[in-house]
Amino acid sequence: MFKNKLVNIMLIIIVALTLVGVVTLVLVNHLTKQPDANAEPTIDEIIAQSIETEEITTNLLSNDFVRASFRIHVDNKKALEEIQKRDFQVENIILRSLSGKESSELAGPEGIEALEKQLKDQINHLMQQGSVVQVYTTSWVIQ
């Protein structure tokens, strides 16, 4: 390359140090990357940290009846264990909430959303190990 051996050796050392520096920088950035706490959970995380209720049928105030089931997503494994143990209390909350409503209050997406929020708040009041992230309605029939 160059006629002087010293220039060749210096050039090789500079290139080697640059490569080591770039590799080190990439590894440090990759290994110290923290997961975003505000990131949306993946579908696998939601399924792993949620419980499906049995189908619940109850009368409404308006002499109609509703048949519904829900998936309750909690924020951690301890909360999942707790809510599995409290399944009878959760079903009681759902039954009381549904039986106190009229079919007109539950009609449409707004009614379902309001019920999901109410259930989330009431179940969170019950929880000690964690909290409910979201209540999803998985089946819904009003007659």
ABEGO torsion letter per residue (X at the ends): XBABAAAAAAAAAAAAAAAAAAAAAAAAAAAABBBBAABBBBAAAAAAABBBBBBBBBBBAAGBBBBBBBBBBBABAAAAAAAAAAAAAAAAAAAAAAAABBAAAABEAAAAAAAAAAAAAAAAAABAABBBABBBBABBBBX
